[in-house]
Amino acid sequence: MLTMQRASVPLEASLPPSILTILGVIMYLRFGWVLGHVGLANTLLIVTISTSITLLTGLSISAIATDQVVRAGGAYYMISRSLGIETGGAVGIPLFFAQALSVALYTLGFAESVVRIFPTLNLTLVALIVTVLVTLLALQSAEIAIKAQYFIMAAIALSLICLVFGHTAEPTAAAATVEVEVGSVGFWEVLAVFFPAVTGIMSGVNMSGDLKNPSKAIPVGTLAAIGVGYVIYMLIPLTLQFRAEPVDLIGDPLIMRRIALWGDSILLGVWGATLSSAIGSILGAPRVLQALARDGVLPKSLKWLGKGDGPNDEPRLGTWFTLGIALAAVTIGDLNVIAPVLTMFFLTTYMVLNVSAGIEGFLRSPSFRPTFKVPWLLSLLGAVGCISIMFLINAMATVVAAVIVLGIYLWLERREIEGTWGGCATGCVDVFDSNRTLSHQGAAGFEKLATSSAGIFRSPYEALAFVGYGECPDAPARVIYRRQRLARG
C-alpha cells in the first residue's frame, strides 16, 4: 500500500494552486477572443456550462475526499480506491499527461505575452527557458512554491481592480490592419479552448499528499476556488463588452492592457497567473506519477518514478520526467492547439470522478460514508454532462479518448495488479465473506481481515467492529450503529 510522510503544508494550501490556475492564461489572453467570436450572451453561457461541470465534479471530489484518507495522487488515488486500480490507472495516466501538457500551456501563454511586448524575442525559446525555471522552483520545495503564490495572488488582484476601473480601449492602426472574421469559430470550438480555464481545481487536488488534512482542505479549497472563479469570469465579459470592439477583442490578446486603469498591471497579472499556473501543474503532475509508480500501475522499468526525496517525500525524479514532456509540448508553440487536447483529458477525468461518487452513493456501500454528502444523482448528472460536452466539442476526439482509456484499462486488467484496498464492487463482498469464515480461522483470520480491510474501513478496528467481533473501543459510533442495524436484519 502507498504510504508517505505528511508534509507541513497548511490547510488552506489547496486553495492558492486551484484559484491561481483558474485565473490563468485563458482569462488574460483568450477571454477577449472568446467574447469577440460568440458574443456576450454565449460567453456567459460558456462560463456557466464549464463551471457547472466543474462544480458537480468538485462536489463529487469533496464526497470522496471526506470518505477516505486521501494520500498522494489526488484524483488518481480517489478513483483507484473507489473503482479499483484498473479504472484509476486508466484515468490517472491521461491525467498525468494532461497536467504535464498544462505546464506547456501556461509557459507558452507567458511567452506569448512577453513576445508581444518585445517582438524581437523568440516565443518558443522564451517558453522553454521559463519551463525550466518554474521546474527548478518546484524542485526546491512544494511549500516554498505555494508561499510564492500568495504574492502572485496580490498581483492578479491588482490587475483585476485596474481592469474594472479602466476605460474604453482606443483603436490602434495595428488592430485595424489585422484580418479577423468575427464569429468564424463556432460555439463548441470556442468552449473547447475556454474549458481549461476552469480545470484549476485539479492542481489543488493533486497536492493531496502535501496537505496536513486533505479530507478537509480539498473540499474547502476546491469549492471556494470554483465560486471565486465563477464570479470573476462572469464579470470580465461584462467589462470587456462595453470597452472594446469585437475585432480588437479577437485580434489583440493583450486587449485588457489597453483597457486597464494602469495598463502594466495586466502584465503583472498575466505573468504572475501564467507562472503560478505552471508551478501548480509542475507540482501536481509528478505527484500523480509518483502514486501511479508506487501502486505498480506503470511498467517495472518506470518504478523509479515512485521514489520520494527529503522529509516531505517530494517526487524529484518524477518532476524531471514531467519537465521532459512539458519541453516537448512547448515546441508545438500554439495555445489554441494544446487547449482542446487538455479539455478532452480533463473532461475524461471529471467524468470518471463523477461516476465513482455516483456509484458509491447509489449502492449505499457500507464503506462509503462521506462527511460531505452529495446526492448520487448530482454526481451522475456531472458524468452525463462531461460525456455530452465531449461529443459536442469533437465526437471523433471523444471516441479516441475512450479508446485510449479502455486500452489502458484492459492492459492493467491483463497484468492483474493487486491492491490492498477494496473498491466499491468488491468491498462489501469481502467483508461479509470474512464474517462467515472468520470463526474458522482463529487469530490468523483476524490478522487477515485487519490487513485486507485497508481502504474499505478507516482502521482495522472498524472492520472488526463491523463484522461483530470483540470489543473495539477505537471504533466510532457509526460503526457500532451499522453493526446493530445489520443484526436487526
C-alpha positions, 0 to 999 in steps of 0.5 A: 500500500502507498504510504508517505510522510505528511508534509507541513503544508497548511490547510488552506494550501489547496486553495492558492494552486486551484484559484491561481490556475483558474485565473490563468492564461485563458482569462488574460489572453483568450477571454477577449477572443472568446467574447469577440467570436460568440458574443456576450450572451454565449460567453456567459453561457460558456462560463456557466456550462464549464463551471457547472461541470466543474462544480458537480465534479468538485462536489463529487471530489469533496464526497470522496475526499471526506470518505477516505484518507486521501494520500498522494495522487489526488484524483488518481488515488480517489478513483483507484480506491473507489473503482479499483486500480484498473479504472484509476490507472486508466484515468490517472495516466491521461491525467498525468499527461494532461497536467504535464501538457498544462505546464506547456500551456501556461509557459507558452501563454507567458511567452506569448505575452512577453513576445508581444511586448518585445517582438524581437524575442523568440516565443518558443525559446522564451517558453522553454527557458521559463519551463525550466525555471518554474521546474527548478522552483518546484524542485526546491520545495512544494511549500516554498512554491505555494508561499510564492503564490500568495504574492502572485495572488496580490498581483492578479488582484491588482490587475483585476481592480485596474481592469474594472476601473479602466476605460474604453480601449482606443483603436490602434492602426495595428488592430485595424490592419489585422484580418479577423472574421468575427464569429468564424469559430463556432460555439463548441470550438470556442468552449473547447479552448475556454474549458481549461480555464476552469480545470484549476481545481485539479492542481489543488487536488493533486497536492493531496499528499502535501496537505496536513488534512486533505479530507478537509482542505480539498473540499474547502479549497476546491469549492471556494476556488470554483465560486471565486472563479465563477464570479470573476469570469462572469464579470470580465465579459461584462467589462470587456463588452462595453470597452472594446470592439469585437475585432480588437477583442479577437485580434489583440490578446493583450486587449485588457492592457489597453483597457486597464486603469494602469495598463502594466498591471495586466502584465503583472497579472498575466505573468504572475497567473501564467507562472503560478499556473505552471508551478501548480501543474509542475507540482501536481503532475509528478505527484500523480506519477509518483502514486501511479509508480508506487501502486505498480500501475506503470511498467517495472522499468518506470518504478523509479518514478515512485521514489520520494526525496527529503522529509516531505517525500517530494517526487524529484525524479518524477518532476524531471520526467514531467519537465521532459514532456512539458519541453516537448509540448512547448515546441508545438508553440500554439495555445489554441492547439494544446487547449482542446487536447487538455479539455478532452483529458480533463473532461475524461477525468471529471467524468470518471470522478463523477461516476465513482461518487455516483456509484458509491452513493447509489449502492449505499456501500457500507464503506462509503460514508462521506462527511460531505454528502452529495446526492448520487444523482448530482454526481451522475448528472456531472458524468452525463454532462462531461460525456455530452460536452465531449461529443459536442466539442469533437465526437471523433476526439471523444471516441479516441479518448475512450479508446485510449482509456479502455486500452489502458484499462484492459492492459492493467486488467491483463497484468492483474495488479493487486491492491490492498484496498477494496473498491466499491464492487468488491468491498462489501463482498469481502467483508461479509465473506470474512464474517462467515469464515472468520470463526474458522480461522482463529487469530490468523483470520483476524490478522487477515481481515485487519490487513485486507480491510485497508481502504474499505474501513478507516482502521482495522478496528472498524472492520472488526467492529463491523463484522461483530467481533470483540470489543473495539473501543477505537471504533466510532459510533457509526460503526457500532450503529451499522453493526446493530442495524445489520443484526436487526436484519 
